Amino acid sequence: MNGRATGTNLDTVRRHNLATVLGLVHREGPLARSALTQATGLNRSTVGALVAELAELGLVQEREPELSNRVGRPSPVVAPDGRVVALAINPEIDAVTVGVVGLDATVHRRVRYPTGHIPSAAEAVAIAAAVVDGLRADLAKASRVVGIGVAVPGLVREEDGVVRLAPHLEWAEEPFAAELAAATGYPVLAANDASLGADAERLFGAGRGASDLVYLNGGASGIGAGVIVSGAPLTGISGYAGELGHTLVNSAGVRCHCGAVGCLETEVSQSALLRVLGMDAADPEELDRALSAAIAAGDPAVTAEVDRQVGFLATALRNATNVFDPQLIVLGGFLGALHALDPERLPRLVGEQALAASAERLSIVRAGLGSDILMIGAAELAFRPLLAAPAS
């Protein structure tokens, strides 16, 4: 009895240590075995055995380090195997984007399928499944496909992937994850896009090393936000926390689809920017270039619209600063493009409006992962079960 209990406990510890080592190389990138030994507090032989098991499972690769002038035998470098991949999907009001992302956070492929209209949940499932089918050649190069992660611009019940409400997509109570799993044959997890973006930036982007950050994403489907507090995502009791797109910024504004008046996303929107630029649609890179060119040319209509939107965005960021006291605010999508036009403006406006004590250590930056952010965030969701239990 005692022997069996001891064996069980040792196996539990081994599995925990496997997850710890894999998590470290996944988040930090290639690490020397000596660095893993130091980070985990385990002895060298234990780390060597864990790395060997992870390599046997096809999750990491070992390689010789680059030559250095250090005395002694250099420690082998352990890296996540990028051939282990996840599929990432982001449905929007004008497109469905599908990506293939490696365990090393490399986006191997990204396919944006424009829809020309707001897709129903059934249409988005069909489009995503067709694009995934078209990626067979890419997936054949992978050693393992762990599943699909979906970044949804709306409220998602994470335990079953039901989209409770995605107002811009006009979806309500849609079992999107289950239907996508049936259509593709892969396990599917789904969550709010901005929450996944916040996680991606914290792990791999501009938020690396930040314990407290607010991420705001601006896209075709409005503005979402994710909040990290003391290194952990702020979810709320049902997982719907962080809806900063529906905070009040203009009491004399228009009525939002949520029923309130003067929400941030009624005043700050991608559609208004496209309209003043004379564009029907644009991917993030195209919008970024068009905005920069129009401002550089001194276009008065574009300049006025940018000024208006930045003013309301500053009000929302003041609220976020006063409520969450973050060290970092990260702006993604078209919000990042607005910020990049004059990187000193938003910090100045927020500093003038927010509580001085909250704003004095605040930095406002553009997302570091660019247009890959939601692909990496959605893939991270799909990787979670593997990272938690590599030997399962």
Disulfide bonds with the S-S distance in Angstrom:
none
